[in-house]
Amino acid sequence: MLIRSVEKFLRAHEISPTKFGRLAARDPRFVLDLRNGREPRGAMEARIQGFMAGYEAARETGHAA
């Protein structure tokens, strides 16, 4: 489930849910909506997964925001 990956990511990187939503989905309520049962479509889920992977890679090379 996407929400589990997102929650783990938020804890690991100490990012607020609203900041994550703005950066990953351009929607500050994204994580709250996921917590309330929102099920994003495939394209959005791929976008979120891509954001998390890119953030991890940038952090490893020292280029994270």
C-alpha positions as CSV (number, residue, x, y, z in Angstrom):
1,M,0.0,0.0,0.0
2,L,1.2,3.5,-0.9
3,I,0.3,4.9,2.5
4,R,2.7,2.6,4.3
5,S,5.5,3.7,2.0
6,V,4.7,7.3,2.5
7,E,4.5,7.1,6.3
8,K,7.8,5.3,6.4
9,F,9.3,7.9,4.1
10,L,8.0,10.8,6.3
11,R,9.5,9.3,9.5
12,A,12.8,8.5,7.8
13,H,13.3,12.0,6.4
14,E,11.4,14.0,9.1
15,I,9.2,15.7,6.5
16,S,5.8,17.0,7.5
17,P,2.8,15.5,5.6
18,T,1.8,18.8,4.1
19,K,5.4,19.5,2.8
20,F,5.5,16.0,1.3
21,G,2.1,16.5,-0.4
22,R,3.2,19.8,-1.8
23,L,6.5,18.5,-3.2
24,A,5.3,15.1,-4.4
25,A,1.8,15.7,-5.5
26,R,1.3,19.4,-5.6
27,D,-1.5,18.8,-3.0
28,P,-0.8,19.7,0.7
29,R,-3.7,17.5,1.7
30,F,-2.5,14.4,-0.1
31,V,-1.2,12.5,2.9
32,L,-4.2,13.4,5.0
33,D,-6.5,12.2,2.2
34,L,-4.4,8.9,1.9
35,R,-4.9,8.4,5.7
36,N,-8.6,8.9,5.2
37,G,-8.8,6.2,2.5
38,R,-8.0,8.0,-0.8
39,E,-6.7,5.6,-3.4
40,P,-4.7,7.4,-6.1
41,R,-4.7,6.3,-9.6
42,G,-1.8,4.4,-11.1
43,A,-0.1,7.5,-12.7
44,M,-0.2,9.4,-9.4
45,E,1.1,6.4,-7.4
46,A,4.0,6.1,-9.9
47,R,4.7,9.8,-9.5
48,I,4.8,9.5,-5.7
49,Q,7.0,6.5,-5.8
50,G,9.3,8.3,-8.3
51,F,9.5,11.3,-6.0
52,M,10.5,9.2,-3.1
53,A,13.1,7.3,-5.1
54,G,14.5,10.6,-6.5
55,Y,14.6,12.2,-3.0
56,E,16.5,9.2,-1.6
57,A,19.0,9.4,-4.5
58,A,19.5,13.1,-4.1
59,R,20.0,12.8,-0.4
60,E,22.6,10.1,-0.9
61,T,24.6,12.5,-3.2
62,G,24.0,15.5,-0.9
63,H,21.6,17.4,-3.2
64,A,18.3,17.0,-1.2
65,A,16.3,20.1,-0.3
